[in-house]
Amino acid sequence: MLSEEQKLFKRDGAVVLRGLFKDWIDVLQAGIQANEQNPGQWFRDYTPNESKGHFWADYCNWQNIPPFERFIKESPAAEIAKTLMQSAQARMFHEHVLVKGPGSSKVTPWHHDAPYYPVDAKQTLSLWVPLDPVSRASAIEFIAGSHLWGKHFKAQSFNGQYYDHEGAKEEILPDIDQHREDYNILGWDLQPGDAIAFDYLTIHGAPGNLSNEHSRRAVSFRWLGDDAVYVNRGGKTSPQYPHLAERLSTGDALPEDEFPIIA
Ligand SMILES: O=C(O)CCC(=O)C(=O)O
């Protein structure tokens, strides 16, 4: 099962999974609603000055949001992550809610996630699960094969600020939008029930939400494989986990209570 998807995930660093989460849409919608009603400490509105079409995000709340906890522990997500990562186990890193309201013009800039995470692993997978139909024009996009470039581009927030990591000499990401024809850019029309699996090193970005009728709600569930360890990046990370920096050093195993092995 999933052998074709496994090949594409390995080759392209991103693959679409069709219809595997149809039974989980109501659960995840309830999770987003609960998150919005009771935001966590890292809640961000990226569009505070907009009167409409807000882009908000929050993360690391799944242990306080029962529908997210249910999805993580009971849906096929962990087994799928394990299979695609070709890992003996799948560990939960965190969930990330990303909601663009109807007509939101806020673009998610091109980036890859690994440089700002306080973890290191060869086997990594984010499962981006949309809860609304997403047209190709509004779709999150991926640069095929960019996870194999051997690059760690300088970490940048969704607002364009660079992270200041001690001793880091990372390159700046090239201007992809000016040279789209130079890249193999992947993106898909999506329906609720579909998902996209991608590697933490795969470069990705998303346009605004071109639909004026509905939001573009998504939850990205971040998974880690067998070799995952903690990394102190010598500066702020995203997520931040300040308590981990106090008790862990680079190369230490991740604490099981906070980052449990699910499958
Ligand atoms: O949903 C988006 O706009 C971006 C998602 C993303 O960057 C991620 O899941 O890592």
The ligand as a Tripos MOL2 file, in Angstrom:
@<TRIPOS>MOLECULE
LIG
   10     9     1     0     0
SMALL
NO_CHARGES

@<TRIPOS>ATOM
      1 O1         -0.7280   26.7290    4.5560 O.co2     1 LIG1
      2 C1          0.1470   27.5170    4.1870 C.2       1 LIG1
      3 O2         -0.1090   28.5850    3.6250 O.co2     1 LIG1
      4 C2          1.5930   27.1940    4.4110 C.3       1 LIG1
      5 C3          1.8020   25.8830    5.0840 C.3       1 LIG1
      6 C4          3.2080   25.6250    5.4470 C.2       1 LIG1
      7 O3          4.1060   26.3980    5.2000 O.2       1 LIG1
      8 C5          3.5070   24.3770    6.1600 C.2       1 LIG1
      9 O4          2.5880   23.6120    6.4670 O.co2     1 LIG1
     10 O5          4.7060   24.1330    6.4410 O.co2     1 LIG1
@<TRIPOS>BOND
     1     1     2 2
     2     2     3 1
     3     2     4 1
     4     4     5 1
     5     5     6 1
     6     6     7 2
     7     6     8 1
     8     8     9 2
     9     8    10 1
@<TRIPOS>SUBSTRUCTURE
     1 LIG1         1 GROUP 0 **** ****
